Amino acid sequence: MDVELEHLFDKKITKSKIIKERNEFLKKTKGIDIYLNYCGFIKKKYGLKLTKKEILEKRRELEKIKAVDIKLKKNAEKLIKLLKEQGIHLALATVSRREILNIYMNDNKNITKKINLNNYFDVILTKEDVKYKKPNPEVYLNIIEKLNIKDTSKCLVIEDSLSGIKAAKSAGLKVIGIYDKNSSKNEEEIIKLTDYYAKDYEELINLFKKKGINKERNMISPCVFRKRDSKRKLAFIEITNSCNMKCKHCMNWSVEGSEEGFTKEEIIKLLD
């Protein structure tokens, strides 16, 4: 939204500079209404005549206009439908305002022609439902409470931003990271933090279709041996399918063996 505000500035400012300044400001700023504070920041820095509240209203007007044309990420609706078919309880945690989410769910034809989001989520939390934005874990802790979840090992979060992943991890949850071009500069850190990293929604769909959900634990079961799709290639080998330990540094989600898993002889050859 902030790129569209450039017409308010007296001097020419590049879109990349606007985005960089905004991201740096939001990253280091804490408080309940950080976007109002951000509007105060650009008012002061660029000498705008509007008040910070007027700038915020301009921002929200532009946000509503753009919300009508936003498109879902490729195959996102297919993953949502698949998880629902598998009996998984779904929750949506978004930093968007409720007004904008309603546009996505009811007025945006790009989305509504593919999926009626109203029918798929058990809990939906928006900006108005929390005091603090991600990476504060508040939104995920609220979801855990609303769904009355006693065992958080049965929860799995899918996130595409570093702040979202940090929020989920701070809430003690398992996290799948999924590639997003806007988060590409943080990809290496995201890979380190997540329990699984996917290049796109199609990869997750194939994973859920093939491995399904561990019905006892109600969570995704990644394959026993996998190279993560990223600049840094990682491999992890699980020697047993029945480990009962829960080590914080271990990626082990022990379940049934993987059809794609390496044999003992192949693992020994790899180690040699």
C-alpha positions in Angstrom: 0.0 0.0 0.0 2.8 2.4 0.8 4.2 2.4 -2.7 0.9 3.9 -3.9 1.3 6.7 -1.4 4.3 8.1 -3.3 2.1 10.7 -5.0 1.8 12.4 -1.6 5.5 13.2 -1.6 6.8 16.5 -3.1 10.0 14.9 -4.3 10.5 11.7 -6.3 11.2 8.7 -4.2 11.8 5.2 -5.7 9.4 2.4 -4.8 12.3 0.3 -3.5 13.3 3.1 -1.1 9.7 3.4 0.2 9.5 -0.4 0.8 12.9 -0.5 2.4 12.2 2.4 4.8 8.8 0.9 5.7 10.2 -2.6 6.4 13.0 -1.2 8.5 10.7 1.0 10.5 8.2 -1.8 11.2 10.9 -4.2 12.1 12.3 -2.0 14.9 9.0 -0.5 16.1 6.8 -1.9 18.8 3.4 -0.9 20.0 -0.3 -1.5 19.3 -0.8 0.7 16.2 2.5 0.6 14.4 1.0 1.6 11.1 -0.3 4.9 12.6 3.2 5.4 13.9 4.6 4.6 10.5 2.4 7.3 8.9 3.7 9.7 11.5 7.2 8.7 10.5 6.7 9.5 6.8 4.8 12.7 7.6 7.8 14.0 9.6 10.5 12.7 7.2 8.9 14.1 4.0 7.1 17.1 5.4 3.6 16.0 4.4 0.8 18.4 5.2 -1.7 15.7 6.0 -1.9 14.5 9.6 -0.7 10.9 10.4 -4.4 9.9 10.8 -5.2 11.3 7.3 -2.3 9.5 5.8 -3.4 6.3 7.4 -6.9 6.7 6.0 -5.4 7.3 2.5 -3.5 4.1 3.0 -6.6 2.2 4.0 -8.6 3.5 1.0 -5.9 2.3 -1.3 -5.8 -1.1 0.5 -9.6 -1.6 -0.1 -9.2 -0.8 -3.8 -6.4 -3.3 -4.2 -8.0 -6.0 -2.1 -10.6 -6.5 -4.9 -8.0 -7.6 -7.3 -5.6 -9.6 -5.1 -5.0 -13.2 -6.3 -4.4 -16.3 -4.3 -1.0 -17.9 -4.5 -1.0 -20.7 -7.0 -2.7 -23.9 -5.6 -3.3 -22.4 -2.2 -7.0 -23.1 -2.4 -6.3 -26.8 -3.4 -4.2 -27.2 -0.2 -7.0 -25.7 1.9 -9.6 -28.0 0.4 -7.4 -31.1 0.8 -6.7 -30.4 4.4 -10.4 -29.9 5.1 -11.2 -33.2 3.3 -8.7 -34.9 5.6 -10.6 -33.7 8.6 -8.1 -31.2 9.8 -9.3 -28.2 11.8 -8.1 -25.0 10.1 -7.4 -21.6 11.5 -6.4 -18.4 9.7 -4.1 -15.8 11.4 -3.7 -12.7 9.3 -2.3 -9.2 9.9 -5.0 -7.8 7.5 -7.9 -5.9 8.9 -11.3 -7.6 9.2 -12.7 -5.2 6.5 -10.0 -6.2 4.0 -10.5 -9.9 4.8 -14.2 -9.6 4.1 -13.4 -8.1 0.7 -11.1 -11.1 0.0 -13.8 -13.6 1.1 -16.9 -12.0 -0.4 -16.1 -9.4 -3.1 -12.8 -10.6 -4.7 -13.8 -12.6 -7.8 -10.3 -13.9 -8.3 -10.7 -15.7 -4.9 -14.4 -16.5 -4.6 -14.5 -18.2 -8.0 -11.9 -20.7 -6.7 -13.0 -21.1 -3.0 -15.5 -19.9 -0.5 -13.1 -19.3 2.4 -16.0 -18.8 4.8 -16.6 -22.5 4.7 -13.1 -23.8 5.5 -11.8 -22.1 8.6 -12.8 -23.0 12.2 -11.2 -19.8 13.6 -10.2 -16.6 11.8 -8.2 -13.9 13.6 -7.4 -10.5 12.1 -5.5 -7.4 13.1 -8.4 -6.3 15.3 -8.2 -9.5 17.4 -4.6 -8.9 18.7 -2.7 -6.1 20.4 0.7 -7.0 18.9 1.7 -8.0 15.4 4.0 -10.9 14.5 6.7 -11.9 15.6 4.8 -11.6 18.8 3.1 -15.0 19.4 -0.2 -13.5 20.6 -2.2 -14.5 17.5 -1.1 -18.1 17.7 -1.6 -18.3 21.4 -5.1 -17.0 20.9 -5.9 -19.6 18.3 -4.7 -22.4 20.6 -7.0 -21.0 23.3 -10.0 -20.6 20.9 -9.7 -24.2 19.6 -9.1 -25.4 23.2 -6.0 -27.3 22.1 -4.4 -29.1 25.0 -1.6 -30.8 23.1 0.2 -28.3 20.8 2.2 -31.1 19.2 -1.0 -31.6 17.2 -0.7 -28.2 15.7 1.1 -27.3 12.5 1.6 -23.8 11.1 2.2 -22.9 7.5 4.0 -19.5 7.1 5.7 -17.5 4.4 7.3 -14.7 6.4 10.2 -14.6 8.9 8.1 -12.7 11.4 5.3 -15.2 11.1 7.6 -18.1 11.6 9.2 -16.5 14.7 5.7 -15.9 16.1 4.7 -19.6 15.6 8.0 -20.8 17.0 7.6 -18.5 20.1 4.2 -20.1 20.6 5.9 -23.5 20.7 4.5 -24.8 17.4 5.8 -26.8 14.5 6.2 -24.7 11.4 6.3 -25.4 7.6 7.9 -22.6 5.8 6.9 -21.9 2.2 8.8 -19.8 -0.3 7.6 -16.2 -0.9 9.5 -13.8 -3.1 8.9 -11.0 -0.6 10.8 -13.1 2.0 13.5 -14.4 -0.3 16.2 -12.2 1.4 15.4 -14.0 4.7 15.3 -17.5 3.1 18.4 -18.8 4.8 17.2 -17.9 8.3 13.7 -19.1 7.5 15.1 -22.5 6.5 17.0 -22.8 9.8 13.9 -22.0 11.9 11.3 -24.1 10.2 10.7 -27.9 10.6 10.1 -28.3 6.9 10.6 -25.9 3.9 8.6 -26.1 0.7 9.2 -24.3 -2.6 5.4 -24.0 -3.3 1.9 -25.2 -2.4 2.1 -28.0 -5.0 4.9 -29.6 -3.1 2.8 -29.5 0.1 -0.2 -30.9 -1.7 1.8 -33.8 -2.9 3.3 -34.3 0.5 -0.1 -34.4 2.3 -1.6 -36.6 -0.4 1.2 -39.1 -0.2 2.0 -39.1 3.5 -1.3 -37.9 4.8 -1.9 -37.0 8.4 -0.7 -39.0 11.3 -4.2 -39.6 12.7 -2.9 -40.2 16.2 -0.9 -36.9 16.4 -3.0 -35.0 13.8 0.0 -33.4 12.1 2.0 -33.7 8.9 4.4 -36.5 8.6 7.4 -35.5 6.4 9.3 -38.1 4.6 12.2 -39.8 6.4 14.9 -38.5 4.1 14.5 -35.3 2.2 16.6 -32.5 0.6 15.1 -29.2 1.3 14.6 -27.1 -1.8 16.7 -24.0 -1.2 20.1 -22.6 -1.8 21.4 -24.5 1.2 20.8 -28.3 0.8 20.1 -30.1 4.0 19.5 -33.8 4.6 18.4 -35.5 7.8 18.3 -39.3 8.4 16.1 -40.9 10.9 17.5 -44.3 12.0 14.3 -45.4 13.7 10.6 -45.0 13.1 9.7 -45.4 16.8 11.7 -42.8 18.7 9.8 -41.7 21.8 12.1 -38.8 22.6 11.2 -35.1 22.0 14.5 -33.4 21.6 14.2 -29.7 20.7 17.1 -29.9 18.2 15.7 -33.0 16.4 13.7 -32.9 13.3 12.3 -36.3 14.0 8.5 -36.8 13.6 8.6 -40.6 13.8 5.8 -42.4 11.9 5.5 -45.2 9.5 8.4 -45.7 7.1 8.7 -43.8 3.9 8.4 -45.5 0.5 11.1 -43.1 -0.7 13.3 -43.7 2.4 16.8 -45.0 1.8 17.6 -48.6 2.7 20.2 -49.4 5.4 22.7 -50.2 2.8 22.1 -47.0 0.9 22.5 -44.9 4.1 25.8 -46.7 4.9 27.0 -46.0 1.4 26.1 -42.3 1.8 28.0 -42.0 5.1 31.0 -43.7 3.6 
